[in-house]
Amino acid sequence: MVEPKLSLHRKLAQVMYEAERIPKNGRAPKEMGGYPFVQVGDAADYIRKALAEKVITMMPTAVHVVGQQDRPTKSGGSMTTVDLITEWTLTDGESGESITIMSFGSGADGGDKYSGKASTSAMKYALLTGFLLSTGEDSEASPGERPAARPPDRPPLERTTHENGLVGKVATSGTQDFELRETPDGWVLPFRLKEGNKAGQIIIAHDALAQALYPFRETLIGQRVTVWGRYTDEETPTGFGYKVLHLERIQTTDFILPAPDAPQEAPSAPLFPEADLSDLPPEWNDAA
């Protein structure tokens, strides 16, 4: 008895049913939090084999660049950011059926690798979202809400800055270089806040705030500022503990980001209250 051939959608449904949770084998640099993330190769290895077993190909058939921007760097070069949308066509080699899915990708680089990074990003999210692959994380959670490792011998950390903020001079050190970077969880901009000869506090701005701060890089480095944010405990692979302040607000001599809400206009009132003229003599009322 010859088994009936499955349609393309039935084959894809089997791939999705059999898919396992993709492990997070990637790890960000310790200066940026050391958080784990899904590497595109781990997702591709599983999906490629599953599709090949069912005689299905997945090919990028169109790429649309939706945004590109160049930003100057301290060294005199430039950082190029590109955003693109990729169309992926899945074709059944037995029936000839095909469907198209789309994914967004973004990449940034100081050389010529920004397009490759954006393409890799698009492929990763095509696999994760197109096949509903689980990574065990909530993409809507902000970095400050993620649980952070804390060595058991360290006391609990105050989770937010004092209402008066943390004051110091903006500085760079190693990878905390005030450069805008793309990570699997969004944009980050790391720097240090120093006071005297101390190593300083690691600060990381995220997403919209990171992008808003980057154009002020040259004027902010060395400037005294006040910052507010949320701390997380981090740990190096060797067990050394440190803390990171995830920036929520910064005040300089020229601006505050995010900008405070404009104060509501106070209701107008007369400078002097209206006088009660009812008890005045009649002739005074006539004169008035």
SULFEN-V210133 format. One record per helix or strand of 2 or more residues. SS is the DSSP state (H for helix, E for strand). FROM is the first residue (numbers start at 0). LEN is the number of residues. If there is no record, write none. Layout:
ss & from & len
SS & FROM & LEN
SS & FROM & LEN
This chain:
ss & from & len
H & 7 & 11
E & 25 & 2
H & 29 & 3
E & 35 & 2
H & 39 & 14
E & 55 & 17
E & 77 & 15
E & 97 & 12
H & 113 & 17
H & 142 & 3
E & 165 & 6
E & 179 & 4
E & 185 & 9
E & 200 & 6
H & 206 & 8
H & 216 & 4
E & 223 & 12
E & 240 & 11
E & 255 & 2
H & 281 & 6
